[in-house]
Amino acid sequence: MDDRLTTLLQHFPLNAGPVRPAPLSAPVTPAIDASEAHGWLHLLLRGPVQIAPHQPLLQPALLWLPAPTAHTLRALSDGGARLLSAPVRFGDPALNPLTGALAPLVVVPLRDMPRPMAAAWALLVSEHETAAWAHGAVLARLAEVLLLQTLRQAVEQARGQVGLLGALSDARLQRVLEAIHARPGAPWTLQTLAAEAGWSRTMLATQFRAAVGVPPGDYLTDWRLRVARLRLAEGWSVKDVAAAVGYASPAALTRVCTQRLGAPPTRWHPPASAGQ
């Protein structure tokens, strides 16, 4: 059975928590600053509530802001609203292609959730109310299950749309993307990528660009540079990163980084290793 998301999630782990109640009463409006380096999950247990600047929500729903986004929670009735909220870390938002592929606000009403997702919701609410041992850890893991199920649903619903999620919903393009994501250091050519899909080079070039929005070679270069920046931030040497992402020498990686990103690879080294 193919898994369209595991490799991306290995590069950009999804972590939620702590999950905490956020009871609101009008006109309380706690603002959340976009400068925080994470997104947010809000579980609306009772409304109505508005997540400004978005539309009001009346019924129970999962609300996920994948990228750091300034927003305000506001109860719209004197009876107040009941929410559970958690920060969500999903890798560096500037590097994770899934963050950019998702809507700025993902809303999944409880009534529209598939049965497994609704079951995870019910477990989370029950755990919040019982507060047994390992309460915080269980809440965080259940929040992550809900987010992963939301991500799975987003891919399934994106079929036919231009972009990464739509391409992942296509079995042949998914194989090409998985190959790129899993083996950025491989000596990929248009021919070898086409073989992953069982297409000719012309068919791959046409289908990939139509679905993803960029040619295969551009996507490959972009992915290699995303992985390179991740490894550089971990303190890898430029030489080791170049070999890991498919460049013949540090000079070759430096040239592409400078052309595409406007700075040499050492720009992404942590300060302690900037001299490497």
N, C-alpha and C positions, 0 to 999 in steps of 0.2 A: 504494500500500500504506500503510495507516494505521500510525502509530507511537504507541503508547499511553504511552510513557515519556519521549520526548525532551524535551518542554517542561519537565517536572518536573526532569529531569537538567540542563537548562540553568540552572535556578534553584538547584539543589542538586547541584553536580558531585561525582562519586564518585572519590576518589583513594586509592590504597593504596600502602603502602611506607614505609620499606624492608622487604623480605622477608628475614627472617633465620631461621636454624635455632634451634630451641628444644629441644635434646635433654634429656630428663628421665630421671632414675633415681629409683626409690622410695627414700626418701620425700620427695624434693625437691618443694617446693610453692611455686613463685614466684607471689605474689599480684599481681593487676592491679587497680589502684585505679579506682573509678568516677569519681573526680574528674577523670581525664584526659578531655579534650574530644573524644574520638573513640571509635569502636567498634574491634572487632578481627576479623581473619580468622586462623583457625588451620587449617592443612592437616595432618590426621593421616595420616602416611605409614605409621606402624606403631604399634599399640597393645599392650595396652589402656591407656586413659587416662580420667581423669574430669575434666570441667570443672565443678568444684563451684560452685553447688549442684545441677547437673544430673546426669542418669544417666550411668553409665560407657559408653564407646564402645569396641568391640573391633576394628572393621575400619576400613580407610582411609575417610576422610570429610572433606568441607568443613564447617567450623564458622564461622558468621558471627554475631557479636554486633553488630547494627546501631547500637545506642545505647551510650553509656558505661555499662558494667555491671561491678561488682566480681565477679571470678571468680578461681578458683585452678586451675592445671593440675597434675595429680598423676598420675604413672605408677603403674600398679597391679601391676607385676611387676618382679622384680629385673633382667630383661633390658632394662628401660627402654623408653621410647617415643620415637618420632621425629616431630617436628613442624616445620613452617615457619610462622612467624607474622608478621603485619604489622598495624600500625595502619591503620584505615580512616577517612578523613574524608569525611563525607557531608552537608556543610552543617551548619547549626546544628540539633542534634537537637530543640530546642524548636520549630523552625519547619518542619522537613521533615516533611510528612505521611506520606511513605513510611516513615520511621523508626518512627513510631507504628503503622503498618499491619502491619509485619512482626512475626513472633514475636520474643521476646527473644533466643532462640537458634535460628538457622536451621541445620538439619543436612541435608546432602545426601550420603548414602553414595556412594562411588565406583561401586559396582556398580549404582546407580540413575541415574547421570548419563546424559543423552542423549549420543549419539556426539560432537557438536561440543564439548560441555562436557568429556567425558572426554579428548578430544584436547588441549584447552587445559591440562588438568591434567597430561597426559603431557609437553607442551612445557615447562611450568613446572618440573617435576621434572628434566627433562633439562637445562634451562638452569642450574638450581641446581648440578647435578653437574659441568657443564663449565666454568663461570665464564669465559666468553669476554669480549671487549670489550663495553662497555655492558651488562655483566651486571646491575647493579642496576636500570637503567632497563627492561630487557627483563623482569626478574622482576616489577617493579611493574606494567607494562602487562598482563602475563599474569594477574596477580592481579586486576586490574580487569576483564579479560574474564571471568574466572570469576565475579566478583561480579555483573556485568551479566547473565550467563546465569542466575545464581541468581535475580536479580530478575525476569527474564523468566519463569522457571519458576514463581515464586511467583504471578505474575498469572494464568498459565494454570491453575494448580491452585486458584485462589480462586473459580472460577466458582460462582455461587449463594450465596456467603458474603456476609454483611453487612459493609460497610466499603469503603474506597477500592479495595483490590485486586480485590475481587469486582465492583465497579462498572466498573473498567477492563476487565474481561474481557467485559463486555456491549457490543456494537458501538454501540448507540444512546446509551447512557449515556456511553460513552467519548467520543463526539463532543461531548457537552455539557461533560464535564469538560475536554476538550482546549481547547474554546472559552474556558472560564473561565480555565484556566491560561495560555493564550497571550495573552489580551486582557482582563486584569483591569480596564483602564480603559474598556472599552466600556460604553455605556449599557444594560446588560442588563436585561431584564424577563422575567417568566415566559413571556410570549409569544415573545420572541426566542430564549430558551433552548429552548423547546419546538420551535421551528422547526429548530434544530440536530439534534434527534432525529427530526423528522418526526412528532411527537406533538401531541396537544392539550395545553392547559395542565393540565387535570385529570390526564391520563395521566402527564405528566412529573412533576407534584407527587407523585403516588402512587408511581410507579416509582422516582423518585429517592430519596424518603424510605425506601422499603422496602429499597433496595439500599445506600445510603450511610449511612443512619441519622439523617440530618438533612434538613430541607427545602432545596430549591435556594438560596433566598435566604440562609439561614444559612451554607451552604457558601461561597457567593460572598463574603459579608462576611468570613468567616474567611480565605479565600484572599487577599482584598485586604489584610487586615491583616498577613498573613504577608509578602506582597511589600513592603508599606509598611515593615515593620521591617527587612527586608533592605536596602532602599534608604536608609533613615535611617542604618543602621549604616555604609553606604558614604559618608555625609556629604552626601546630597542634602538640599536645603532642604525644609521642610514643604510649602511651596507647590508645588514640583515633584513631590513624592511624591503629594500630593493629586490633582493632575491626572493622574498616571500610573496611579493605581489607581481612578479613577472617582468622585472626590468633587469637588463644584463649587467648594469653597473650602477653605483651611486650617482654617477654623472647623468645617466639616462633618467633616473627618477627625479633628480634635481631639475633637469630640463623640463620635464612634463609638469612638475609641481609649479615651477616658475611661470610656465606658459598658462596653465589652467587656473592656478590659485593665487598667482601674484607674489609668491614667496617661496624660498627654498624649504626643503623638508625640516631643517633644524628649527624652523618657526614653531613646529608643533611638539618639540621636545619639552618635557617638564624643566623648570628652571635649574634643578640640580644636575641635569645631564645635558644642558645646552651646549657644553663644550665638546660633546662626543662627535 
